[in-house]
Amino acid sequence: MDTDDELTIDAPHRELLDQILDKWSLSILNELCERPCRFNELRRAIPQVTQKSLTATLRRLERNGVIEREVVSTRPVAVRYRITPLGKTLRHPIDVLLTWAAQNMPAIERAREGFDARGEGADL
């Protein structure tokens, strides 16, 4: 394989994957794949997320072109978030990762238990 064709996990790729695959991004994307949502709808749908974390995650996703923010001219003015066409392309790879995790969770749990039983996980 030509080195120009190799996929490397360098800083820009790693930063993007960190931003898209974190726990709040996945939950937000899951909600927005179903329908556009206002901020408070997302808060209710993901009750564990703080307002600050939700705001920061939405901004990162918007900056990366994965979601878009729309100001709705109602009284009071509201903001609605929706997934972009680029964001929709994430659905398949994320579903593949989630399927892999579900299928392999028993083996992962066994590996964790073995690791912990050997006392190697004391600093984790």
N, C-alpha and C positions, 0 to 999 in steps of 0.2 A: 504494500500500500504506500502510495506517495505520501510523504510527511505533510504536504499541504492539504490532503484529504482526511487526515486523522482528526478525530474529535478530541480535543483536550479540555480538561476542566480547569481552565485558567481563571484568573480573577473575574473577568466580566461574566463568564458562564456561571461560575460559582455564586457570584452575587445575585444574578437573576434567579437561579434555582433556589437559593436561600429565600428570596423574596416571594417566589410563587409557591413553594412547597411548604411554607411554614404552616402551623396549625390554624391560624386565623385566616390566612389566604385560602386554604382549601375549603374551610367552612363557608366563607363568603362566596367563593366561586360556585360552590355547590348550590347555594341559595339563588345566586344570580343566573345560573344556568336554567333554573325553573321559570323565573320571571324577574322583571325589573323590581327593585325594592327601594323604598325610602330608608334613610338612616335608621330611624326608630324601628322600622320593620326588621331590619337586620339585627338590631340590638335585641329585639324580642325573640328572633329566630335562633340567635346565638347568645344565650343569657350569660355565659361565662366570660365573654369578652368585655373588657372595660371600654368606656367611651374613648379614652385616649388611644388604646390599642386599635380599636375599630377605625378611628380617624386616620391613624398613621398607616394602617394596612390598606385602607381604601386609597389613600394618596399614592402609596407605592404601586399598587395595581394600576391606578390611572396613569401614573408616570410611565409605566411599562407598556401602556396601550392595551391592557387586558380588559379593563372596564372603562366606561365613560360616565361622566357626571353630567346630569341634566338639571338645570334650574327650572322648576315648574312654577309658572306664574299663577299661584293661588294665594289666597290670604289665610294665614301667613304664607310667605314664600317657602316652598319646600324644595328639597334636592332629592332626585331619584338617581339611582345607579343602575346601570345595565351592562351586561357583558358585550364586548365588541366581537366582530367576526374573528379577530386574532385570538381573543380569549376563548371563543368556542372551539378553536383548534386544540386547546389544552384538554378538552374532555376525554378524548380517547387515551392519551398517554397517562393521565391521572387515573382513569378507570383501570388501565393495565396494571399500574403500581398498586392500587387498592386490591385488585383481584389477587395479585402476587402475594401481598401481605396476608390476605385472608387464607389463601391456600397454604401458606408456609408458616403461619403463626404457631401451630403445634410444634413444628421442628425448631422454631426460634425459641419458644418457651423451654423446650428440653435443653437446648444449647445454653440458655441463660441459667437454668437450674444447675446444670453441670458446672458451668463457670463459677457460679456463686458457691456451690458445694466445695469446690477446690479452694475457696477463700481468695480467689483472684479479683473479686469485685468489691473488695473492701473500700476502695477509694472512689467508687462510682457514685 
